[in-house]
Amino acid sequence: MRRPLIAGNWKMHTTYEQALELARAIQARCGMAEYAEVVLIPPFPWIVPLSRQLNGSSISLGAQTCSAFDEGAYTGEVSAKMVAPFCRYVIVGHSERRRLFGETDAVVAAKLRAVLRNGLQPILCVGETLEERESGATRDIVERQIAAACSDLESGQVARLVIAYEPVWAIGTGRPATSADAELVASWIRAWFRERFGSGISEGLRILYGGSVTAANAADFLAVGDIDGALVGGASLDAREFCSIVEAAV
Ligand code: PEP
């Protein structure tokens, strides 16, 4: 059985005080949830203080991106090696990184390797734009993004991946995909891994849906057999809302 994973991507939101309070409130409301893995993904500067605050809790931390390099003369970069003592996950290939910061499939692949090399688990985001969807290219786009990042991985590395299907047009828009759309794409993703790595690996792979998930719609997505959790942006900034999404994973 795949354990559901509910991850909150705080993006570039929260002050230091707000971050500590948000994590405290989430810990109090749903920090004991055993049926789901709860992951908070705050801005870089809050990772270390939050890891201290959450010490002993079952909530784990992630980073929103990382450098493709482990260390060196790369001004402004933060490496997977640096966050590894404090985090379990790192998002790679988020559409905001691809779109706003020019991250290509090759860059995403290099970052994914940096995450694996440092013993962390990548949350690889894939998804099509509205234009791509309307031209019927969703499957091609998602498979191209996955192939570029994962084709030459070994089975043991693939077993550590989490895939987040995040249609770009649904992120931060208040217009989520339908659960039927998400189910179809999740089934394509699992089939892609089954064909290349076998059913043992593909059946263990966790596939999340992300894109305007709220407390009101989370249960629809989480009821889908191939969807094993949610990557939550806006709704993760409200402890009550986020924990209602976690509870929908029961
Ligand atoms: C995200 O940032 O990954 C995301 C899914 O955002 P939102 O939930 O706000 O659409």
Boltz pocket constraint, residues with backbone or C-beta under 6 A from the ligand:
constraints:
  - pocket:
      binder: B
      contacts: [[A, 9], [A, 166], [A, 170], [A, 171], [A, 172], [A, 173], [A, 174], [A, 210], [A, 211], [A, 212], [A, 213], [A, 231], [A, 232], [A, 233], [A, 234], [A, 235]]
      max_distance: 6.0
